[in-house]
């Protein structure tokens, strides 16, 4: 499955009656909540019970992906174009791979 196939399938479970701005709001608020759940799992793993969280985090990251798809759809963007744009940005930022120095002292980037 590729990103656009995922997005089309995930949108089957999105509420059709929402306006585009409501899809954006649902996506962004849901994303914040699901990211919090991911952080909570990691916190519990490190500071409480040390249990394995791989299966739980897979569920939560899947929810994060669903909400990213929801927000992207509200903006009229595809996950494929977002992924491609991100890779292009990273190639410009770190042409030879990650360098701590470049991450600390980045030049201002212009948004395309």
Secondary structure, DSSP 4 states (H G I P E B T S, - for coil): --HHHHHHHHGGGS-TTS-HHHHHHHHHHHHHHHHHHHHHHHHHHHHT-----HHHHHHHHHHHHHHHHHHHHHTT--HHHHHHHHHHHHHHHTTTS--HHHHHSPPPPPP-
